[in-house]
Amino acid sequence: MSNTVKVIDSISKAVLFETSIENMEAAYSFAQQMEEAGLDIEIKSPGLAETLIRSLGASDGDVDSYKDSLQAEIDEHNDPNDESDYGCSVCPPNNAK
């Protein structure tokens, strides 16, 4: 994994096109052509946080750990049985009265 944008066939998971994030427009143009040809595709591109941690020297394992921790936090946030004493900036704690 790197700071590249990939156009991927949703069914076979084959990478059909890959370019740097500086050429993201080319990836979207290629994706549009593939969709017009009838392929079901997905575009994978790094977000701001991934780009930042990679620029600071993060390895693929570090990025995977970051993504796993982010997903765990989202899952915890969406847990209706969470009885913690804290909420987020939008939601009050579930045990607030």
C-alpha angles and dihedrals in degrees: 000000000000142000092296134120116230131195107209132189104240094215104043095025087224116153105240098178135008130185141153120277088250088067097044091131089064090055092052091047091051091046091053090052091050092049090050087052088055102258122139104226141172130206118221117195132160118256126226095271094049091048090050097048091046090052087054091055104267116165125222088263091053091051091048090050090050092050091047092051091047091051091048090053091050091048091049091048091053094047107116090198094057107125097182123143094235136065132187130263090278106030127055118226113281091238094054112127 
